[in-house]
Amino acid sequence: MARMRFGLFDFDPETGELRRDGVRVHLQAQPAKLLGALLAARGAVVTRDSLRRLLWNDGTSVDFDRSLNFAIAQVRTALGDSPDSPRFIGTVPKRGYQFIAPAETEMPEPMLQVEPIVRSRRSLLVWPLSAGGAALAAAVAWMIWPREKMIAVAMLAAVGLAASYAPAWRASHLEPMDALREE
């Protein structure tokens, strides 16, 4: 899942890392899960029961109301939020909580590695692609190359192809003629 940005904050739901203006803000694991759930449902009410299942699904016996209120308080403290005048987390009495601030998903940049590899003297260059969608990114990169580079690459490919077939062509066409001259 991608990072979430809201206000001065940046949250990574996979690692539970919260940052404010690039500086890490301490947040324990359960409050981080809670924040991730609220961000994932931003604008919608996340019920207390669904938060109970998310945070204590393994049959752990806790005073649920007090523990959930404590986790919400930790998130609000980390965000500098207040239940009286909330900017990020709103309380829906007897139902649950909702993330009320605008938030946006920050998509990670595709990891595209394009490296020419020459496997043998006779092979053409091969460009391996890694990461999902990299083939599309490579195709787009190929299309936006300047025309001169595309022509140069095509010419090099043609020369390489011709060089790889030259010994076979010579053997089939010129060597029989050389044998006739010697007679």
N, C-alpha and C positions, 0 to 999 in steps of 0.2 A: 504494500500500500504506500501511497505517496505521502510526503510531508504535508502538514496542514499549516496554513498561515492565518493568523487573526490578530488584529491590532499590532502590538509590538512583539507578539509571540510567534513561535515556530515550534510545532510539535510533530515528532516522529512516532506514529502509533506502533511501529514494529519494535522499537527499542524503548519506548516510553520516555524518550528524552524531550524535555521542554527547555526552550531557550527564549530569553528576552533580549532583544537587540544583540543576538549572537552569543550572549553569556548564558551558560547553563544554569537552570533553576532546579534546585533539588526537589524531586517528587518521588515518593515511594511507589512500589509496584502497583498496589491496588488503586490508589488515587490516579495513577497514570492510566490504568485500564479504564477507570471510570471516565476520565477526560476523553480517552479515545472513543468510548461508546457515545458520549454526548456529541463529540465532533462528527462522528459517522452519521448520526441522526440529526445533525444540525437543523434547528427549527422545529423538529418534532419532539413530542414528549416521550422521554424514556421512563418507563414505569419503574416504580420501586421494586416490584417483583422481578422484572427483567434484570435490574442491577444486582439483585440478590443472587440470581442464577449465574450471572457473569462473574461476580466477585467471590462467591462462596458456593460454587457448584459441586464441590467434592464432599459434601455432607458435613463440613466443619460446623460445629455448634458455636454460635456467637449471639450476642445480643444484637440482632440485626439492626434495629432502629438506631441504637447508639453508634454502632460501627459504621453504618451508612452515613449518618450525620457527621461523624468524625472524618470520613473519607471526603465528603463534599467540602467540609471546612478546610481540609488540607489543600484541595484543589483551589478553592477560593483564595486562600492565603497565598499560594504560589502565584496566582494571577493578579493578586491585589484587588480582588473583587469583594463585594459586600452583599449580604442577603437583603439588606434594607434598600439599597439602590444598585441592583445588579447591572453590570455591563456585559458579562459573559454567560453566567449560569443563572437561569431563572428557576424559581421553585413554583411548581404547580401543586397547591395544597392537596394532600391526601392521594395524589396520583404519582408524582415523580418530578423529574427535572428536565430542562431543555437548554440547549446551547443557543443563546439569543443574539450573539454578535455575528456580523458577517465573517465568513471564513472561506478561504479558497484552497484548493488542492494544488500543491506544487509538484508537477510531474518531474520525475528524474530524467536527466538527459540520457538518450539512448547510448549504450556503450558500444560504439562502433570501432572496430579495429580493422583497418584495411592495410595489409602489408603484402608487398609482392614477394612471392616465393618461387624460386626457380628449382624445379625438381630434377631436371637433367638438361643437357645441352639441347636436346631436341624438343623439350616441352615448352609450351607457351607459359606466360606468367599466370599464376593462379591467385585470386584474391579471396582469402577465407573470410567469412562473415560470422560475427558472434553477436549474440543478444537478439531477442525477438524483434522483428521488424527491421533488422539491419539490412536485409535484402532491399527493401523499399528505400531506405536511406542511401544505400550505395547506388541504386538506380537513379535517384534524384541527384546525387553528387555527380554521377557520370553525365547526366543531362545538362548540368550547369557548368561543366568544364568549358573553358574557351575552345572554340573550334580548332585552333591550331594544335592544342594538346591532343584532341581526339584524332586529328589527322596524323600526328606524330606517332601516337600509340598504334593506330591502324597500320601505318607503314612499318613500324617495328615488328608487329605481329606478322605481316606479310613476309618480311625478310626472314624472320625466324622460321616460318612455315616453309618457305622456299629452301632455306638452308637444311632443314631436316629431311626434305625429299631429294636434295641434290645427289647424294651418293647412290640412291636407288635409281634415279633417272640416268645418271652417268653409266651405271652398270648395264642398264637395259638399252641405252641408245648409242653411247660412244664406244664402249668396249668392243662390240661386234665390228664396228668400222675400223678400229685400230687393228683388229685381228686380220681383216681383209687387206689392209695396207701392207702388213708384214709379209703377206704371201707373195 
